[in-house]
C-alpha cells in the first residue's frame, strides 16, 4: 500500500473500520482519568512485550500534554529507545504538509487553485485537471504504483520526474471526469510536490524546511528519502517487521504523497501553529477544511490534506507505509490532538488507542 489510504475513500473514519483486537483496555466510568490512563498504559506495555506495538502516543488539549507513552526502539538492534522527539516516517500524514506548501504559494500570489496543472507543468498530459482537483483527490488520476510496476526498471530508484515521464509517455486513461468524484490519489500529491518545486524554484525538501519546519521550530522534522543528499538524521526511526528491517524501498525516491519525517512533539507544535495561523492566514486555512460539492449535489469530505468530519468537529489523517502506521486527529470542540506514530505495529491498534483516549478524556 503506497503511503496510505484506501482507508479514506471519502469517509473520515474509514481508516478505523478495521477488526479490533479482542484484548482491549477495560475502562470504568467510576475510575478516575488517572486510573483509566494507567489501564491504557498497561495494555500498551502488554502489546509491546508481545511484539505487537512499537511507537509513541501523545494526547494534548489546548497544547498541554495530558497523556504520553513511548515504547520500543528506533532501530532494529534495540539500542535506541523511542521518545516524543523520535522522527517517524509519517507516510500519508505527510500530505497535509504538501497541501500547506501549495497554500503558502497561493498566499504568496504564485499560483491559483483553479488553474490547470499544465499551467505549472507543461509536460503534464491532462488539460482538464486543476491544482484543486489534486488537493481534493478528485482528479481521476490512476495510481502511479500500477504504472511503475508495469513499466519501471525496479533496479532503479523511482522519482517524481520518472513518474511524470511515465504519465506523459503512456497517458493512462483517467478513472473519471475531474471534479466529478472522489478517489484517494497518491499520484496527485506527488504531482503537487513537483508543482511546489517548479513554482518556488526550490527543492521540495528545502521549501518545507524553510517555510514550515524552521519557522515552527520543528527541529526533528524533514523531508527524507533514498535520494536525500544529507543522510545525517540522528532522530530517524526505522520501520520494522518483528526484528527485521521494513523500511525504505525503490519507490522512496518520490515526495509529496509521503517522505516527511516528524516527531510527536513537532506534530503538537504543528497542531498549535494551525490554530494560531502562524503560517497561513485564517481565511486560507479555513478553505483546507471545506468539503467538495459535486455537480450532482453529493459531497466529498476531504479538504486539503485532511479528511473531514461531516459535523465539522474534527479532521484526521492516517498513513501506512513499509513498517510505519501513523495517525493525527485534531478535535475542534475541545482543541485536542491525538498523535500516534508506530514503526512496528498493526494498523488495527491505532483505532483502539484513539478510541481509548477519547473515552478517558471525553473527546
N, C-alpha and C positions, 0 to 999 in steps of 0.2 A: 504494500500500500504506500503510495507516494505522499509522504509528509501529511497524512491525514485521513480521514474525512468523508468517505461515503457515509459517515455517520450523520452528516448535517442534512443534506438533501432537503433543505427548506424548513426543517423542524428543529427548533432550538435545542431540545434535549434529546434528539435522536442519538447523539453521541452516547447518551447514558441508557439507552434502551438495549441493554445487554443483560445477559444472565448474571445475577448477583451470586456471590459466594454464599453457601449455606451457613458458613460460620461468620456471623456479623456481631459487632458490639451490641449488647442489650442494654438500652438506657431505660431509666425510670423517671417519671415526672416528679417523683418525690426526692430524687437526687439533686444535689447542688450542681451548678455548672462545673465546678472543680471536680466533683466525683465522676460525672459523665465524661469529662475530658480525660480523666485518668483511665476510664474504661476504653476510650478510643485509643489512647496510647498503648495500653496493654494489648489490644487487638493488633495494632500495627507492629509491636515488638514480636508478637507471635508469628505474624506473617513474615517478618524479617528473619526470624530464627528458622522458619521453614523454607527459606529461599524464595519467598513469594513477593517480597517487597524490598526495593532499594530506592530511596528517594527522599524528598523533603516535602513537608506540608506547612503551609502558612495561612492563617486566617487573621484578618485585621478589620477593625471598624474605625472609620474616620482617621485612617493612617496609624492607628495604635494596634500593635500585635496582641491578639487575645489567645492565640494558640500557635505553637510551632513544634515541629518534630523533624529530626534528621536521622535517618537510619540507613546504613550501608556505606559503600565506598565509591569513590570516583574512578578507581582503576580496577583492573581485574586481579591485581595482586593483593588487594585487601589492605593496603598500607596508607591510603589517603581517605580519611573519613569525610563524608559529605557534611556540608553546612549550608546555612542560608546564603552564603556567598559563593557557593559552587555554581559553575556556569554549565547549564544543561542545554543540549540541543532542543530548541523549542518546537521543532517540526512545524506544523501548520499554525501554531500560535504566532509564528513569525509574520504571518500575513498582515497583522494589524500594524506592524512597523513598515511594511511595504506600502500599505494604504496611507499611512501617515506621511511617508516620503512624497507620495503623489499629492496629498493635501497641502504639504508645505510648498510644493511647486505651484499649485493652484493659488495659494496665498501670496506667493511671490509674483504672480501675474505671468508665469511662464508656460502654463498650459490650461486647457479647459476640459472639463469632464466630458462634454458632449461633442468634442472634436473627434474625428476618426483616428484610429491608431495609425493609419497611413500618414497622417499629418506629421507624426514624430518618427515613424519607422517606415521609410518609403518602400522597403522590400516586403513589408507585410502583405500577404496575398488577399486579404479580405477588406473590401472598401466600405462595408456596412457595419463594422464593429467599432464602437466608441470606447474611450477610456472608462466611462461609467459602466458599460457592459462588463468590462474586465473586473472592475471593483466589486460589482454586484453578483458575479457569476452568472450572467445572463447572455454571454457571448455565443454560446453554442459550439465553442472550440472543442475538438476532440482531445483526449488525454495524450500528452506528449510521450508518456512512457510506452504506449501502444506503438507509436511511430518509431521510437528508439529501439524497441525490441525487434521490430521488423526490418529496420534499415541500418542500425548503428553497429559499428565495429566495437564490440564490448571489451576489447583490449585497451580502448582509449577512454579517457575521462570525458564525459559529456558536459557541454557548456551551454550557456544561453545562446551564443552565436550558432552553435551546432543545432539547437532546437529550431531557431528561426530559419536556418538554412533548409532543414527538412520540411518545414511547413511551406516555404517558398518553392521548393522543388516539387513536392508531391501534392500540395494543395488539397488535403483531405476534406471531404465534404463536411459542412457544418451540421451539427446534430439537430439544430432548429434555427429558425429565423432569429437573429439577435434581438434581444429585448422582449421575446415572446414567452420565455420560460426560464426556469432556474435549473442549473446543473453545476454542481461544485466543480471548479476547474483549477487545478494546479497550473495548467498551461497559461491561463490568463494572468496569474500572478507572476510567472516568470517573464511574460511579456511586459508587465508593469515595471519590473525591475530594470528591464532594458530601456524602457522609456525614461526612467529616472536617470540612467547613465547618459543617454543621448541628450536630454534636455539640460541637465545640470553640468555636463562636461566632466563629471567626476565618476569614479567607480562607485558602485552601489555600497560597497563596504565603507569607503571614505565618506559618502554622503550621510549614511546613518550614524557614523561615528561623530561627524562634525555637527550635524543638525539635530540629532536626537540624544545619543548616549552621553556625549560630553556635556551639553547644556544641562542635562538632568542628573549629572553625577552618577550615571550608571556605569561604574568602574569595571564591573565584571560582565559587561555585555559587548558583543561584537558580532559582525558577520564573519563566519569561518566555514571554509570547505576545503576540499582537496587542493584547490588552486590558490589558496591564500598564501601570499608571499611571506608574511610574518607568521611563522609557526610557533613562536613563543606564546604560550597560553597556559599559565600556571594553574588557573582555576578550572580548566576544562574538565568536564565529566565525560567519560567514555561509556557508550552503550554496551550492554552485556546481555548474554543469554546464559543464565547459570554462571559458570566460571569461565565462559568463553567470550571473546570479543564479538560484539554485534554492533558494529559502528559504521563509519562512512564507506560508501561503495562508489562505483564508477559514475553513477548518476549525480553524485555530490560535487559536481562542478557548476551546477546551476544555482541561481539565487532568486529570491522573490517569493517562491512558494514555501521556502524553509530557509535554512542556513543561518538563522540568528541563534546565538547562544546568549543566555541571560541567567542570572541568579534570582532566587526568590526575593531577596532584599531589593534587587534592582527593579523587579516587576512591581513591588509595592511602591517604589518611587514613581514608576510609570503610571500606576493607578492614580496616585495623588496628583501627578502633573496634568492628567486629563481633566480632573475636577477643577484644577486651578488655571486651566487654559494657558499653561506655560509655553506651549509651542504653537498651538492652533487657536485662532480666535473662536469664541463660543459659537457664533453663527455657522462657521465652517465645521467645527467639531460636531455640532448637533446633526449636521447632514449625514455624518457617518453612522448615525443610529436611526435612520429612517428606512422603513420598508419600501419595496418596489411595488408599484401597481401596474399590472399588465393591462393590455387593451381590453381583455375580457372581464376585467374587474377583480381578478384574483390577485392576491398579494404574495410576495416573497419576502420572508423575514430574515434577510441577510443584508447588512449595510456595507460599510467599507471596512472589511477585515474583522467584522464581528457578526455572530449570529444573534438575532434579536428575539426577545420575548414579545408575545402579542400584546401583553398588557403594559409594556414599556417598563417593567420593574427591574429587568436585568439584561445584561449582554454576556455572551460566553463565547469562548473558542477553545478548541481542543486540537491535539495533534498526535500522530503516531508515526514513527519512522525508525527503522532499524531497532535498537534496543530501548528507544525512548517513547514514553507516553506522557502527555502533558495536558494541563487544562488551567485556564484562568476564567473565573466567574466574578463579574462586578455587579453587585446588587445596589441599585439606586435608592431603594427605600431606606435602608439603614447605613448606606455608604460603606458597605463591607466588600471585601475582596477575598476570594478563595483561590489559592495558588497551589497546585500540586504538580511537582516535577519528578519524574521517575526515570531510572536508567536500567531497570531490570525487573519490570513488573507487568502484570496483566492489566489491560485497559479496564477490565470489569471492576477492579478495586477502586478506581477513581470515582465511580458512581457512589459506592458505599461511603468513601471518605467524605465526599462533598455533602451527601445527604446527612451524614452523622454530624458534621459541623453545623449544618442548618438546624438539626434537632437540638444540639447543645446550646447554640447561641440565638435560636429563634429567628434565623434569617431565611 
